[in-house]
Amino acid sequence: MAQGTIVLDQFLRLIPGELFDKLATRYSANKGARLMTARAHLTTLVYAQLAGLVSLREIEQATAVLTPKQRASGLVPARRSTLAEANQRISWTLYRDPITKRI
């Protein structure tokens, strides 16, 4: 599991934090966020993709037993309802913005 965390960190380092925060502000991605910010949502989705998790239930189960190294990567435990709400609240256009193509 430690290798997965290292890979997760490497993927997340490819995304400049300031740029992502500007995009999140532009798309109001954190508006109404109570438990999961846009950055936490991105981290969770990247983790799920790398781990081959295909359902909200699998993501919920995997994030319920996070190691300290995984938490240091920005992963947070996420319930299915929180993930579903974040998926609805955060527009997919945030991730396809032309600015992100410069990364």
C-alpha beads as a LAMMPS data file, in Angstrom:
LAMMPS data file: protein, C-alpha beads

103 atoms
102 bonds

1 atom types
1 bond types

-500.0 500.0 xlo xhi
-500.0 500.0 ylo yhi
-500.0 500.0 zlo zhi

Masses

1 110.0

Atoms # bond

1 1 1 0.000 0.000 0.000
2 1 1 2.901 2.386 0.610
3 1 1 3.874 2.226 -3.072
4 1 1 0.352 3.250 -4.063
5 1 1 0.637 6.239 -1.786
6 1 1 3.923 7.227 -3.364
7 1 1 2.368 6.986 -6.822
8 1 1 -0.641 8.986 -5.616
9 1 1 1.683 11.717 -4.347
10 1 1 3.518 11.754 -7.672
11 1 1 0.259 12.179 -9.596
12 1 1 -0.944 14.948 -7.303
13 1 1 2.354 16.838 -7.613
14 1 1 1.664 17.181 -11.342
15 1 1 -1.254 19.486 -10.534
16 1 1 -0.127 22.913 -9.279
17 1 1 -2.090 23.689 -6.125
18 1 1 -2.545 27.387 -6.896
19 1 1 -3.879 26.622 -10.367
20 1 1 -6.344 24.058 -9.046
21 1 1 -7.525 26.453 -6.333
22 1 1 -8.106 29.190 -8.952
23 1 1 -10.116 26.778 -11.075
24 1 1 -12.119 25.640 -8.042
25 1 1 -12.915 29.279 -7.301
26 1 1 -13.831 29.976 -10.945
27 1 1 -16.266 27.057 -10.997
28 1 1 -17.515 27.620 -7.413
29 1 1 -16.531 24.024 -6.669
30 1 1 -16.264 24.597 -2.930
31 1 1 -19.549 26.480 -2.646
32 1 1 -21.764 24.592 -0.248
33 1 1 -19.037 22.094 0.608
34 1 1 -19.416 20.842 4.148
35 1 1 -17.298 17.716 4.275
36 1 1 -15.459 17.374 0.960
37 1 1 -13.654 20.204 -0.804
38 1 1 -12.785 20.130 -4.486
39 1 1 -9.175 19.241 -3.666
40 1 1 -10.247 16.341 -1.414
41 1 1 -12.625 15.203 -4.166
42 1 1 -9.818 15.245 -6.736
43 1 1 -7.498 13.325 -4.403
44 1 1 -10.184 10.722 -3.744
45 1 1 -10.956 10.294 -7.446
46 1 1 -7.283 9.913 -8.375
47 1 1 -6.849 7.361 -5.570
48 1 1 -9.923 5.442 -6.728
49 1 1 -8.660 5.377 -10.302
50 1 1 -5.195 4.167 -9.303
51 1 1 -6.636 1.522 -6.975
52 1 1 -9.158 0.302 -9.555
53 1 1 -12.163 1.158 -7.407
54 1 1 -15.308 1.332 -9.515
55 1 1 -18.143 2.154 -7.138
56 1 1 -18.885 4.598 -4.367
57 1 1 -19.208 1.657 -2.002
58 1 1 -15.669 0.466 -2.829
59 1 1 -14.285 3.977 -2.391
60 1 1 -16.060 4.324 0.947
61 1 1 -14.649 0.999 2.178
62 1 1 -11.119 1.795 0.977
63 1 1 -11.053 5.248 2.569
64 1 1 -12.421 3.948 5.855
65 1 1 -9.117 2.180 6.590
66 1 1 -6.540 4.755 5.495
67 1 1 -2.959 4.539 6.716
68 1 1 -1.194 7.614 8.126
69 1 1 0.818 7.934 4.877
70 1 1 -2.369 7.927 2.834
71 1 1 -3.890 10.602 5.051
72 1 1 -0.728 12.676 4.577
73 1 1 -1.407 12.542 0.825
74 1 1 -4.670 14.376 1.414
75 1 1 -7.036 11.407 1.428
76 1 1 -9.922 11.646 3.836
77 1 1 -12.490 9.029 4.829
78 1 1 -15.519 9.534 2.623
79 1 1 -19.032 8.188 2.916
80 1 1 -20.998 7.253 -0.180
81 1 1 -23.449 10.087 0.392
82 1 1 -20.612 12.620 0.696
83 1 1 -19.029 11.360 -2.524
84 1 1 -22.361 11.396 -4.343
85 1 1 -23.019 14.952 -3.182
86 1 1 -19.532 16.077 -4.259
87 1 1 -19.993 14.384 -7.649
88 1 1 -23.189 16.370 -8.173
89 1 1 -21.881 19.658 -6.761
90 1 1 -18.508 19.778 -8.542
91 1 1 -18.894 20.306 -12.255
92 1 1 -16.882 18.041 -14.534
93 1 1 -15.933 21.159 -16.493
94 1 1 -13.524 22.004 -13.676
95 1 1 -11.349 19.115 -14.835
96 1 1 -11.481 19.894 -18.560
97 1 1 -10.750 23.618 -18.359
98 1 1 -8.298 24.699 -21.083
99 1 1 -5.892 26.037 -18.449
100 1 1 -5.398 22.511 -17.126
101 1 1 -4.041 21.447 -20.510
102 1 1 -0.897 23.466 -19.764
103 1 1 -0.018 21.205 -16.854

Bonds

1 1 1 2
2 1 2 3
3 1 3 4
4 1 4 5
5 1 5 6
6 1 6 7
7 1 7 8
8 1 8 9
9 1 9 10
10 1 10 11
11 1 11 12
12 1 12 13
13 1 13 14
14 1 14 15
15 1 15 16
16 1 16 17
17 1 17 18
18 1 18 19
19 1 19 20
20 1 20 21
21 1 21 22
22 1 22 23
23 1 23 24
24 1 24 25
25 1 25 26
26 1 26 27
27 1 27 28
28 1 28 29
29 1 29 30
30 1 30 31
31 1 31 32
32 1 32 33
33 1 33 34
34 1 34 35
35 1 35 36
36 1 36 37
37 1 37 38
38 1 38 39
39 1 39 40
40 1 40 41
41 1 41 42
42 1 42 43
43 1 43 44
44 1 44 45
45 1 45 46
46 1 46 47
47 1 47 48
48 1 48 49
49 1 49 50
50 1 50 51
51 1 51 52
52 1 52 53
53 1 53 54
54 1 54 55
55 1 55 56
56 1 56 57
57 1 57 58
58 1 58 59
59 1 59 60
60 1 60 61
61 1 61 62
62 1 62 63
63 1 63 64
64 1 64 65
65 1 65 66
66 1 66 67
67 1 67 68
68 1 68 69
69 1 69 70
70 1 70 71
71 1 71 72
72 1 72 73
73 1 73 74
74 1 74 75
75 1 75 76
76 1 76 77
77 1 77 78
78 1 78 79
79 1 79 80
80 1 80 81
81 1 81 82
82 1 82 83
83 1 83 84
84 1 84 85
85 1 85 86
86 1 86 87
87 1 87 88
88 1 88 89
89 1 89 90
90 1 90 91
91 1 91 92
92 1 92 93
93 1 93 94
94 1 94 95
95 1 95 96
96 1 96 97
97 1 97 98
98 1 98 99
99 1 99 100
100 1 100 101
101 1 101 102
102 1 102 103
